[in-house]
Amino acid sequence: MEKAIFENGKVISLDDYKTMGEINMTWEKQEGGSYWIPEKAGEELVGEVIEIKEGEYGKVYLLKKDDGKKITTPSHKVLQSRMVGTEKGDVLKIVFVGEEPPKLKGHSPTKMYEVYKDK
């Protein structure tokens, strides 16, 4: 039997905890940010870096746009190389330049970016 342990040390079954939560807790839906997937050359993402974290394939950056919307960058290698030195609080403009054909047959094209930092 799985158990839930509270800060006061009380131990109850996980099933009881789930039931208790349905009865005694108020739930609020949490909205996550969107993931930026540029498709056309010239698309831009402008915002303040509010979080930098390691993703499955490298660093990803969470940007907050002027309208308050939160957007996560892809972890494309070229973008990561352009983001070196970026810190939380930096205001960036990221421009998707387009794709370069793969150097090896069967591989994906390389996504190309330009990154500008507000002074």
MARDOFI-490727 format. One record per atom (N, C-alpha, C): residue number from 1; residue in one letter; x, y, z. Coordinates in pm, whole numbers. Example, Ala and Ser with C-alpha at 12.3 -4.5 7.8 and 13.67 -1.06 7.14 Angstrom:
2
node n 1 | res a | px 1319 | py -569 | pz 780
node n 1 | res a | px 1230 | py -450 | pz 780
node n 1 | res a | px 1320 | py -330 | pz 780
node n 2 | res s | px 1285 | py -225 | pz 708
node n 2 | res s | px 1367 | py -106 | pz 714
node n 2 | res s | px 1290 | py 3 | pz 787
***
This chain:
119
node n 1 | res m | px 84 | py -118 | pz 0
node n 1 | res m | px 0 | py 0 | pz 0
node n 1 | res m | px 89 | py 125 | pz 0
node n 2 | res e | px 63 | py 217 | pz -98
node n 2 | res e | px 135 | py 343 | pz -103
node n 2 | res e | px 82 | py 435 | pz 7
node n 3 | res k | px 174 | py 517 | pz 63
node n 3 | res k | px 134 | py 604 | pz 173
node n 3 | res k | px 173 | py 747 | pz 145
node n 4 | res a | px 94 | py 838 | pz 197
node n 4 | res a | px 126 | py 981 | pz 192
node n 4 | res a | px 167 | py 1023 | pz 333
node n 5 | res i | px 275 | py 1100 | pz 341
node n 5 | res i | px 323 | py 1145 | pz 471
node n 5 | res i | px 314 | py 1297 | pz 475
node n 6 | res f | px 250 | py 1349 | pz 579
node n 6 | res f | px 235 | py 1493 | pz 595
node n 6 | res f | px 350 | py 1548 | pz 678
node n 7 | res e | px 366 | py 1683 | pz 677
node n 7 | res e | px 473 | py 1748 | pz 752
node n 7 | res e | px 467 | py 1715 | pz 901
node n 8 | res n | px 346 | py 1697 | pz 954
node n 8 | res n | px 334 | py 1668 | pz 1097
node n 8 | res n | px 364 | py 1522 | pz 1129
node n 9 | res g | px 403 | py 1444 | pz 1026
node n 9 | res g | px 440 | py 1305 | pz 1048
node n 9 | res g | px 326 | py 1207 | pz 1035
node n 10 | res k | px 204 | py 1256 | pz 1021
node n 10 | res k | px 89 | py 1168 | pz 1007
node n 10 | res k | px 100 | py 1089 | pz 877
node n 11 | res v | px 72 | py 959 | pz 882
node n 11 | res v | px 79 | py 873 | pz 764
node n 11 | res v | px -61 | py 822 | pz 734
node n 12 | res i | px -105 | py 839 | pz 610
node n 12 | res i | px -233 | py 785 | pz 566
node n 12 | res i | px -213 | py 718 | pz 432
node n 13 | res s | px -308 | py 639 | pz 389
node n 13 | res s | px -294 | py 572 | pz 260
node n 13 | res s | px -307 | py 674 | pz 148
node n 14 | res l | px -247 | py 644 | pz 36
node n 14 | res l | px -253 | py 733 | pz -78
node n 14 | res l | px -397 | py 747 | pz -127
node n 15 | res d | px -475 | py 640 | pz -121
node n 15 | res d | px -616 | py 646 | pz -161
node n 15 | res d | px -693 | py 743 | pz -71
node n 16 | res d | px -667 | py 739 | pz 61
node n 16 | res d | px -733 | py 831 | pz 153
node n 16 | res d | px -692 | py 975 | pz 123
node n 17 | res y | px -565 | py 993 | pz 91
node n 17 | res y | px -515 | py 1127 | pz 59
node n 17 | res y | px -586 | py 1182 | pz -65
node n 18 | res k | px -598 | py 1099 | pz -168
node n 18 | res k | px -666 | py 1142 | pz -291
node n 18 | res k | px -810 | py 1181 | pz -262
node n 19 | res t | px -878 | py 1100 | pz -183
node n 19 | res t | px -1017 | py 1129 | pz -147
node n 19 | res t | px -1025 | py 1257 | pz -67
node n 20 | res m | px -934 | py 1273 | pz 29
node n 20 | res m | px -932 | py 1391 | pz 112
node n 20 | res m | px -912 | py 1515 | pz 24
node n 21 | res g | px -826 | py 1504 | pz -75
node n 21 | res g | px -800 | py 1616 | pz -164
node n 21 | res g | px -923 | py 1656 | pz -241
node n 22 | res e | px -1002 | py 1560 | pz -284
node n 22 | res e | px -1121 | py 1591 | pz -361
node n 22 | res e | px -1225 | py 1662 | pz -274
node n 23 | res i | px -1227 | py 1631 | pz -146
node n 23 | res i | px -1325 | py 1688 | pz -55
node n 23 | res i | px -1279 | py 1822 | pz 2
node n 24 | res n | px -1154 | py 1830 | pz 45
node n 24 | res n | px -1108 | py 1945 | pz 121
node n 24 | res n | px -1024 | py 2047 | pz 45
node n 25 | res m | px -992 | py 2021 | pz -80
node n 25 | res m | px -901 | py 2111 | pz -151
node n 25 | res m | px -975 | py 2187 | pz -260
node n 26 | res t | px -925 | py 2306 | pz -287
node n 26 | res t | px -976 | py 2385 | pz -398
node n 26 | res t | px -871 | py 2377 | pz -508
node n 27 | res w | px -915 | py 2344 | pz -628
node n 27 | res w | px -822 | py 2325 | pz -739
node n 27 | res w | px -829 | py 2442 | pz -835
node n 28 | res e | px -714 | py 2483 | pz -883
node n 28 | res e | px -705 | py 2590 | pz -981
node n 28 | res e | px -622 | py 2539 | pz -1098
node n 29 | res k | px -676 | py 2549 | pz -1217
node n 29 | res k | px -606 | py 2501 | pz -1336
node n 29 | res k | px -481 | py 2585 | pz -1358
node n 30 | res q | px -368 | py 2520 | pz -1381
node n 30 | res q | px -242 | py 2586 | pz -1407
node n 30 | res q | px -217 | py 2589 | pz -1557
node n 31 | res e | px -190 | py 2707 | pz -1608
node n 31 | res e | px -163 | py 2723 | pz -1751
node n 31 | res e | px -12 | py 2731 | pz -1770
node n 32 | res g | px 40 | py 2651 | pz -1858
node n 32 | res g | px 182 | py 2656 | pz -1890
node n 32 | res g | px 207 | py 2752 | pz -2005
node n 33 | res g | px 332 | py 2774 | pz -2033
node n 33 | res g | px 367 | py 2858 | pz -2146
node n 33 | res g | px 359 | py 2779 | pz -2275
node n 34 | res s | px 372 | py 2849 | pz -2384
node n 34 | res s | px 372 | py 2786 | pz -2514
node n 34 | res s | px 514 | py 2756 | pz -2557
node n 35 | res y | px 527 | py 2670 | pz -2656
node n 35 | res y | px 656 | py 2633 | pz -2710
node n 35 | res y | px 667 | py 2699 | pz -2847
node n 36 | res w | px 775 | py 2775 | pz -2869
node n 36 | res w | px 792 | py 2847 | pz -2996
node n 36 | res w | px 847 | py 2753 | pz -3101
node n 37 | res i | px 773 | py 2738 | pz -3211
node n 37 | res i | px 817 | py 2656 | pz -3322
node n 37 | res i | px 805 | py 2741 | pz -3449
node n 38 | res p | px 912 | py 2816 | pz -3482
node n 38 | res p | px 905 | py 2901 | pz -3601
node n 38 | res p | px 902 | py 2816 | pz -3727
node n 39 | res e | px 827 | py 2864 | pz -3826
node n 39 | res e | px 815 | py 2789 | pz -3951
node n 39 | res e | px 865 | py 2867 | pz -4071
node n 40 | res k | px 853 | py 3001 | pz -4067
node n 40 | res k | px 891 | py 3083 | pz -4182
node n 40 | res k | px 1006 | py 3176 | pz -4144
node n 41 | res a | px 1100 | py 3194 | pz -4237
node n 41 | res a | px 1210 | py 3287 | pz -4216
node n 41 | res a | px 1154 | py 3425 | pz -4183
node n 42 | res g | px 1216 | py 3490 | pz -4085
node n 42 | res g | px 1173 | py 3623 | pz -4043
node n 42 | res g | px 1085 | py 3624 | pz -3919
node n 43 | res e | px 1034 | py 3507 | pz -3877
node n 43 | res e | px 953 | py 3503 | pz -3754
node n 43 | res e | px 1041 | py 3544 | pz -3637
node n 44 | res e | px 982 | py 3622 | pz -3544
node n 44 | res e | px 1057 | py 3674 | pz -3430
node n 44 | res e | px 990 | py 3639 | pz -3299
node n 45 | res l | px 1072 | py 3626 | pz -3197
node n 45 | res l | px 1025 | py 3612 | pz -3060
node n 45 | res l | px 1098 | py 3717 | pz -2978
node n 46 | res v | px 1023 | py 3804 | pz -2911
node n 46 | res v | px 1081 | py 3911 | pz -2830
node n 46 | res v | px 1028 | py 3898 | pz -2689
node n 47 | res g | px 1120 | py 3898 | pz -2592
node n 47 | res g | px 1076 | py 3890 | pz -2454
node n 47 | res g | px 1191 | py 3889 | pz -2356
node n 48 | res e | px 1155 | py 3892 | pz -2227
node n 48 | res e | px 1254 | py 3890 | pz -2119
node n 48 | res e | px 1275 | py 3746 | pz -2074
node n 49 | res v | px 1401 | py 3708 | pz -2058
node n 49 | res v | px 1433 | py 3574 | pz -2010
node n 49 | res v | px 1396 | py 3567 | pz -1862
node n 50 | res i | px 1303 | py 3477 | pz -1829
node n 50 | res i | px 1262 | py 3463 | pz -1689
node n 50 | res i | px 1308 | py 3331 | pz -1629
node n 51 | res e | px 1353 | py 3239 | pz -1715
node n 51 | res e | px 1403 | py 3111 | pz -1663
node n 51 | res e | px 1492 | py 3046 | pz -1768
node n 52 | res i | px 1599 | py 2983 | pz -1721
node n 52 | res i | px 1689 | py 2906 | pz -1807
node n 52 | res i | px 1702 | py 2769 | pz -1742
node n 53 | res k | px 1675 | py 2664 | pz -1819
node n 53 | res k | px 1687 | py 2530 | pz -1761
node n 53 | res k | px 1738 | py 2431 | pz -1864
node n 54 | res e | px 1788 | py 2320 | pz -1815
node n 54 | res e | px 1836 | py 2213 | pz -1901
node n 54 | res e | px 1718 | py 2132 | pz -1950
node n 55 | res g | px 1702 | py 2123 | pz -2079
node n 55 | res g | px 1599 | py 2039 | pz -2138
node n 55 | res g | px 1659 | py 1904 | pz -2175
node n 56 | res e | px 1580 | py 1824 | pz -2239
node n 56 | res e | px 1626 | py 1690 | pz -2280
node n 56 | res e | px 1741 | py 1698 | pz -2379
node n 57 | res y | px 1742 | py 1802 | pz -2464
node n 57 | res y | px 1844 | py 1814 | pz -2569
node n 57 | res y | px 1933 | py 1935 | pz -2552
node n 58 | res g | px 1932 | py 1997 | pz -2437
node n 58 | res g | px 2014 | py 2116 | pz -2411
node n 58 | res g | px 1932 | py 2223 | pz -2341
node n 59 | res k | px 1989 | py 2341 | pz -2332
node n 59 | res k | px 1922 | py 2450 | pz -2260
node n 59 | res k | px 1799 | py 2499 | pz -2335
node n 60 | res v | px 1697 | py 2532 | pz -2256
node n 60 | res v | px 1578 | py 2600 | pz -2308
node n 60 | res v | px 1557 | py 2724 | pz -2225
node n 61 | res y | px 1501 | py 2826 | pz -2288
node n 61 | res y | px 1483 | py 2956 | pz -2225
node n 61 | res y | px 1334 | py 2989 | pz -2223
node n 62 | res l | px 1285 | py 3031 | pz -2108
node n 62 | res l | px 1147 | py 3075 | pz -2096
node n 62 | res l | px 1147 | py 3226 | pz -2103
node n 63 | res l | px 1078 | py 3281 | pz -2204
node n 63 | res l | px 1070 | py 3425 | pz -2224
node n 63 | res l | px 929 | py 3474 | pz -2193
node n 64 | res k | px 922 | py 3591 | pz -2133
node n 64 | res k | px 793 | py 3654 | pz -2107
node n 64 | res k | px 780 | py 3772 | pz -2203
node n 65 | res k | px 677 | py 3766 | pz -2288
node n 65 | res k | px 654 | py 3871 | pz -2384
node n 65 | res k | px 587 | py 3991 | pz -2317
node n 66 | res d | px 579 | py 4104 | pz -2389
node n 66 | res d | px 516 | py 4225 | pz -2335
node n 66 | res d | px 371 | py 4203 | pz -2295
node n 67 | res d | px 303 | py 4111 | pz -2365
node n 67 | res d | px 162 | py 4085 | pz -2333
node n 67 | res d | px 145 | py 3988 | pz -2215
node n 68 | res g | px 259 | py 3946 | pz -2154
node n 68 | res g | px 256 | py 3857 | pz -2039
node n 68 | res g | px 261 | py 3710 | pz -2074
node n 69 | res k | px 247 | py 3677 | pz -2201
node n 69 | res k | px 251 | py 3538 | pz -2245
node n 69 | res k | px 392 | py 3481 | pz -2229
node n 70 | res k | px 401 | py 3357 | pz -2182
node n 70 | res k | px 531 | py 3291 | pz -2161
node n 70 | res k | px 554 | py 3191 | pz -2274
node n 71 | res i | px 673 | py 3199 | pz -2333
node n 71 | res i | px 708 | py 3116 | pz -2447
node n 71 | res i | px 843 | py 3048 | pz -2420
node n 72 | res t | px 851 | py 2918 | pz -2447
node n 72 | res t | px 975 | py 2842 | pz -2432
node n 72 | res t | px 1042 | py 2827 | pz -2568
node n 73 | res t | px 1173 | py 2850 | pz -2573
node n 73 | res t | px 1247 | py 2835 | pz -2697
node n 73 | res t | px 1277 | py 2688 | pz -2724
node n 74 | res p | px 1296 | py 2653 | pz -2851
node n 74 | res p | px 1341 | py 2517 | pz -2880
node n 74 | res p | px 1489 | py 2504 | pz -2841
node n 75 | res s | px 1537 | py 2382 | pz -2830
node n 75 | res s | px 1677 | py 2361 | pz -2791
node n 75 | res s | px 1763 | py 2327 | pz -2913
node n 76 | res h | px 1736 | py 2395 | pz -3024
node n 76 | res h | px 1817 | py 2374 | pz -3145
node n 76 | res h | px 1961 | py 2418 | pz -3119
node n 77 | res k | px 2056 | py 2342 | pz -3170
node n 77 | res k | px 2199 | py 2366 | pz -3141
node n 77 | res k | px 2245 | py 2506 | pz -3184
node n 78 | res v | px 2203 | py 2552 | pz -3301
node n 78 | res v | px 2245 | py 2685 | pz -3346
node n 78 | res v | px 2190 | py 2792 | pz -3252
node n 79 | res l | px 2065 | py 2778 | pz -3212
node n 79 | res l | px 2006 | py 2875 | pz -3118
node n 79 | res l | px 2082 | py 2872 | pz -2985
node n 80 | res q | px 2113 | py 2753 | pz -2936
node n 80 | res q | px 2188 | py 2743 | pz -2810
node n 80 | res q | px 2323 | py 2812 | pz -2822
node n 81 | res s | px 2390 | py 2797 | pz -2935
node n 81 | res s | px 2522 | py 2861 | pz -2950
node n 81 | res s | px 2509 | py 3013 | pz -2955
node n 82 | res r | px 2399 | py 3064 | pz -3009
node n 82 | res r | px 2376 | py 3209 | pz -3014
node n 82 | res r | px 2336 | py 3265 | pz -2877
node n 83 | res m | px 2289 | py 3179 | pz -2788
node n 83 | res m | px 2239 | py 3223 | pz -2657
node n 83 | res m | px 2347 | py 3217 | pz -2547
node n 84 | res v | px 2468 | py 3178 | pz -2581
node n 84 | res v | px 2575 | py 3172 | pz -2482
node n 84 | res v | px 2591 | py 3309 | pz -2417
node n 85 | res g | px 2597 | py 3313 | pz -2286
node n 85 | res g | px 2612 | py 3437 | pz -2212
node n 85 | res g | px 2478 | py 3501 | pz -2175
node n 86 | res t | px 2368 | py 3443 | pz -2222
node n 86 | res t | px 2236 | py 3497 | pz -2188
node n 86 | res t | px 2207 | py 3468 | pz -2042
node n 87 | res e | px 2151 | py 3566 | pz -1974
node n 87 | res e | px 2119 | py 3553 | pz -1832
node n 87 | res e | px 1973 | py 3587 | pz -1808
node n 88 | res k | px 1923 | py 3539 | pz -1696
node n 88 | res k | px 1788 | py 3574 | pz -1653
node n 88 | res k | px 1779 | py 3725 | pz -1643
node n 89 | res g | px 1671 | py 3782 | pz -1697
node n 89 | res g | px 1652 | py 3927 | pz -1696
node n 89 | res g | px 1689 | py 3993 | pz -1828
node n 90 | res d | px 1766 | py 3925 | pz -1913
node n 90 | res d | px 1800 | py 3980 | pz -2044
node n 90 | res d | px 1675 | py 3990 | pz -2130
node n 91 | res v | px 1666 | py 4097 | pz -2208
node n 91 | res v | px 1557 | py 4112 | pz -2305
node n 91 | res v | px 1615 | py 4080 | pz -2442
node n 92 | res l | px 1552 | py 3983 | pz -2509
node n 92 | res l | px 1605 | py 3932 | pz -2635
node n 92 | res l | px 1506 | py 3946 | pz -2749
node n 93 | res k | px 1563 | py 3953 | pz -2869
node n 93 | res k | px 1486 | py 3937 | pz -2992
node n 93 | res k | px 1552 | py 3821 | pz -3065
node n 94 | res i | px 1477 | py 3714 | pz -3085
node n 94 | res i | px 1527 | py 3596 | pz -3155
node n 94 | res i | px 1460 | py 3592 | pz -3292
node n 95 | res v | px 1539 | py 3584 | pz -3397
node n 95 | res v | px 1487 | py 3582 | pz -3534
node n 95 | res v | px 1520 | py 3448 | pz -3598
node n 96 | res f | px 1417 | py 3381 | pz -3650
node n 96 | res f | px 1438 | py 3257 | pz -3724
node n 96 | res f | px 1476 | py 3297 | pz -3867
node n 97 | res v | px 1598 | py 3259 | pz -3909
node n 97 | res v | px 1652 | py 3298 | pz -4038
node n 97 | res v | px 1607 | py 3200 | pz -4147
node n 98 | res g | px 1587 | py 3076 | pz -4112
node n 98 | res g | px 1549 | py 2973 | pz -4209
node n 98 | res g | px 1622 | py 2843 | pz -4181
node n 99 | res e | px 1624 | py 2756 | pz -4280
node n 99 | res e | px 1689 | py 2626 | pz -4266
node n 99 | res e | px 1800 | py 2609 | pz -4369
node n 100 | res e | px 1907 | py 2543 | pz -4327
node n 100 | res e | px 2014 | py 2503 | pz -4419
node n 100 | res e | px 1996 | py 2355 | pz -4447
node n 101 | res p | px 2015 | py 2314 | pz -4571
node n 101 | res p | px 2001 | py 2171 | pz -4601
node n 101 | res p | px 2102 | py 2089 | pz -4519
node n 102 | res p | px 2067 | py 1964 | pz -4488
node n 102 | res p | px 2159 | py 1881 | pz -4411
node n 102 | res p | px 2285 | py 1849 | pz -4490
node n 103 | res k | px 2396 | py 1838 | pz -4417
node n 103 | res k | px 2523 | py 1802 | pz -4480
node n 103 | res k | px 2529 | py 1653 | pz -4509
node n 104 | res l | px 2455 | py 1575 | pz -4429
node n 104 | res l | px 2451 | py 1430 | pz -4447
node n 104 | res l | px 2311 | py 1387 | pz -4489
node n 105 | res k | px 2306 | py 1304 | pz -4589
node n 105 | res k | px 2178 | py 1253 | pz -4638
node n 105 | res k | px 2104 | py 1181 | pz -4526
node n 106 | res g | px 1973 | py 1210 | pz -4515
node n 106 | res g | px 1891 | py 1145 | pz -4413
node n 106 | res g | px 1881 | py 1223 | pz -4283
node n 107 | res h | px 1961 | py 1328 | pz -4267
node n 107 | res h | px 1954 | py 1411 | pz -4147
node n 107 | res h | px 1858 | py 1527 | pz -4168
node n 108 | res s | px 1816 | py 1588 | pz -4058
node n 108 | res s | px 1725 | py 1702 | pz -4064
node n 108 | res s | px 1801 | py 1829 | pz -4103
node n 109 | res p | px 1731 | py 1925 | pz -4166
node n 109 | res p | px 1796 | py 2052 | pz -4195
node n 109 | res p | px 1832 | py 2125 | pz -4066
node n 110 | res t | px 1930 | py 2214 | pz -4074
node n 110 | res t | px 1973 | py 2292 | pz -3959
node n 110 | res t | px 1890 | py 2419 | pz -3951
node n 111 | res k | px 1829 | py 2444 | pz -3835
node n 111 | res k | px 1751 | py 2565 | pz -3810
node n 111 | res k | px 1849 | py 2677 | pz -3777
node n 112 | res m | px 1837 | py 2789 | pz -3846
node n 112 | res m | px 1929 | py 2900 | pz -3829
node n 112 | res m | px 1860 | py 3018 | pz -3760
node n 113 | res y | px 1931 | py 3082 | pz -3667
node n 113 | res y | px 1875 | py 3191 | pz -3587
node n 113 | res y | px 1974 | py 3305 | pz -3575
node n 114 | res e | px 1920 | py 3424 | pz -3550
node n 114 | res e | px 1998 | py 3539 | pz -3506
node n 114 | res e | px 1939 | py 3580 | pz -3371
node n 115 | res v | px 2024 | py 3620 | pz -3277
node n 115 | res v | px 1978 | py 3661 | pz -3145
node n 115 | res v | px 2034 | py 3800 | pz -3116
node n 116 | res y | px 1945 | py 3889 | pz -3072
node n 116 | res y | px 1982 | py 4024 | pz -3036
node n 116 | res y | px 1946 | py 4049 | pz -2891
node n 117 | res k | px 2038 | py 4113 | pz -2817
node n 117 | res k | px 2014 | py 4144 | pz -2676
node n 117 | res k | px 1998 | py 4294 | pz -2659
node n 118 | res d | px 1894 | py 4336 | pz -2585
node n 118 | res d | px 1871 | py 4476 | pz -2556
node n 118 | res d | px 1982 | py 4525 | pz -2463
node n 119 | res k | px 2039 | py 4640 | pz -2493
node n 119 | res k | px 2150 | py 4692 | pz -2412
node n 119 | res k | px 2101 | py 4756 | pz -2285
***
